[in-house]
Amino acid sequence: MMVIKKSKKVNYYIITIFCGTISTILIGFIFFGFSIFDKQNVFFQFPVFGIIGSVSFTLFKLKEYRYSILILALLFLFEIIIAGEKYLVTHVLFYIAMVSSILVYTQFFHTRLNNIKYSRFLVLASIISISYVIISFLLGLLFKSDTSNLLPFQNMPIGFLIGSGLGIGFELSEYILSIIKNNGR
């Protein structure tokens, strides 16, 4: 607790990671129940990408990209260890989609949309869902199957819900931090 009081930045990063992760898990739980905790289920993306998305957002806000690459590479290894390496290409592509979506949101949208603060989560959710459609389309091309016509849009709602969870968590963390800042005066 002493560390948090000494550094406002550490306070910001811890609260942002916590809120982003918890809100993504809660949204996943509301829609899909306990299946989000089954690592063999597709909905396991909610806790995994809740952590990865929150850490990515925090790292990109730091603007220390060389450290970001190292930490995100370690997070990817952690994901492979937890989720398994059965679908390695799929994991790699969706991981790249998530991290690049967070990067695009952080660099181009987050600060520019301060005037619509409490609906910014919809922008993040849209970016992630679009990236999920693109990756699903690529996977359909790589692994040709009879169901590849429907595949691109199957993952779009999951991407939108994950993005909504992350975005709501980021907005919640900013709200909590503004309360802390105003009470600290």
N, C-alpha and C positions, 0 to 999 in steps of 0.2 A: 504494500500500500504506500510505502514511503517513496518508492520509485515513481508511482503515478503522480504523487503530489509534487515531486521535483521537476518533472518534465511534462509539459502540456502536450507535446507531440506524442510521447509514449501513451499518454492518456487517450489521445485521439485514435491512435492506431489500434490499441487494444479494444476500445469500445467499437470501432468500425468493424474489425474482424469478428468480434463476438456478435454484434447485431446482424451483420450480413449472413453469418453462418446460421444463427438461430432462426432468423426469419425465413431463410430458404428451407431449413428443415421443417419448420412449422407449416409452411405452405405445402410442402410435399406430404407431410403427415395429414393435413386437412383433406387433401385430394386423394391420397393413395394409402393412407393408414400405415401400419407397421411394415408394409412391403418395402418402404424406403430404406429399411435397415438390413434387408436381405441382399448380400453382395452378389448373388446370382441373378437378381432382378434388375430390370432396366431402370427402375425408379431409385436405385442406389446412387444415381447421379445427383440426387438432391443433397445428401450430406457431403459427398465428395466435392461437387462443384460449388457447394456453399462455402466450403473451406478454401478451395482453390480460387474462386472468384473474389472472395473477401481479401485474401492475402494478395492477390494480383492487384486489386484496386488500391490497396494500401501501399504496395510497392511502387505502383505507377504514380501515386500522389507524391511519393518521396522523390521521384525523378532520379533515382540512383539505378540506372539501367543495368550496369554490369553486375551489381548485387542481385538485381531482380532476376536476371537470367540464371544465375547460380541457384537461387532459392526456388525459382519455378521449376528448374530441372530436378531438384531434390524432391519437390512436391509431386512431379510426374512419376518419379521412381516410387514414391510412397503410394501413389494411386495404383501403379502396376502391382506392387506388393500386396495391397489390400484387395483390389478387384480381380487380380489374376491376369495372366498374360494370354488368355485364350483368344481374345479379339484384339490383338496388339495394334493393328492398323486402325481399327475403329477407335480405340482409346487415344491414339496419337492424333487422329483427325479432330475428334471432338474436343480434346484438350487444347489443340491449336485454335479451334473455333472459339472456345470459351475465353482463353487468354487474349486473343486478338480482339474479340468483341469488347472485353473490359478495357483494353488499351485504346480502342477507337472511342469508346464512351468517355473515358477519363481525359483524353487529349482534346477531343473536339466538342463534347456536349456538356459535360458535368458543370463546369464553371460558367459556360455561356448561357445555361438555362436557369440561372439563379432566380429569375423573375417568375418562373413557373415551378418553384422548388418542389412542391408536393406532388407533382405529376411527372417528374423526371424519371421515375421508375418505369413508366411506360416506354420511354425512349430506350432505356437499357433492355427492357424485356423484348422490344421489337428488334433491336440489333442482334440479340442472342438468338431469337427465334429465326430470323433471316439467315444467320450463320448456320443454324441447325438444318435449315432447308437445303442450303448449299452443300453442306457436308453429307447429308443424306442422299442428295442427288449424285455426288461423287462416289459414295459407297455403292449406290445402285449401278453406276457405270463400271466400277471396279469388280464388283461381285454380281454379275448378271444373274437375275433370277426372274421367275414369273411374276413376283409381287413388286418388281421394281417400279411399276407405274404409280403405285400408291405410297411407296417408301418415303419419298421426299417430304410429304406432308404429315407423316405419322409422328415425327419427332418435333414438329413445330410447336404444338401445345406444351410439351415438356420444356422446351427451350424458353417459351414465353413465361411459364410458371417459375422456372429457375431464375430468369432475369427479373421477374417481378419480386421474388423473394430477396434477391440481392439488392435491387433498387430500393425496396421498402426498408431493408436493413440499413442501407447507407443513409437514407433520409432520417430514419429513427436515430441513428448515431449522431447525425448533425443536430437533431433536435435535443437529444440528451446533452450533448456538449455545449449547446447554447444555454441550456438551463444551468449547467455547471459553471459556465463562464459568467452568467448574470448573477448567480448566487455568490460567486467569488469576489465580487466588487466590493 
